[in-house]
């Protein structure tokens, strides 16, 4: 499954912008590159993050329901 660039909402209601998918230089694992679209106490708006693609696309349990960790908006 692809992760197209664009705006995504985390299941905890925070917005991020996916920039693309990168490859780990040693393992070739696919990593989603994204940035925060909000200010947080420890990290400024615009901070860059990476997460394994498999984890980015997985579902998590919230109040007994399976929901996407990130959903394109």
N, C-alpha and C positions, 0 to 999 in steps of 0.2 A: 504494500500500500504506500502510495506517495504522500508526502506532506507538502502541499503547495504553499508558497509564500503567502503571507497575509495575516490578518488579525485573528487571534485565538483567545478564548476565555478558558482559564483554568477552573477546575471544579470548585475552587474556593472563591470564585467570582473576581479574579484579578485578570486584567488584560495584558496580552503579550503580542508581539509581532514576530512571526517566523520569517527569518531571512533566507533559510535554505537548509539543505542537508549536507554535512561535511563527512569526510572519512577520517577515522583515527589513523595517524601516520604509521603506527606499528601493526595494529590488528585489523585495520580496514573496517572496523565496526562503524555503522552509520550513526551519526550524531546530529540531532536537530539543533540548529543555531537560532536563538531567539533573543529578544530584548524586552525588558520591562517597559510597560507603558504607564507606570504610576510611580509615585514616590513612596519609599518605605524608610523606616527609621535607620536601617543598617545599609541600605543600598539605594543609590540615586536612580531616578527615572532614566531610562536609556541604558542601564547596565545590561551587558551581554551574558547569556547563559548557554550551556549546552546540556543536552540530556540524550541518552541512548534512544534511538528512534523507536525501538520496541517498547520502552518505558513511556515515551511520549504518547504513543498510540494506545496504550493499554487502558483497561477500565479499572476503576477503583470502587470500593464499597463506601457508600454514603447513606446513612440511615437505613441500612439493610438493602439498598438498591445498588446495582452496578451502573456506574455512569462513566463516560469518557473522562480521562484525566484532563485533556484539552479538547475543545470543540471549536471548529472554525466558525467565525461570526461574520 
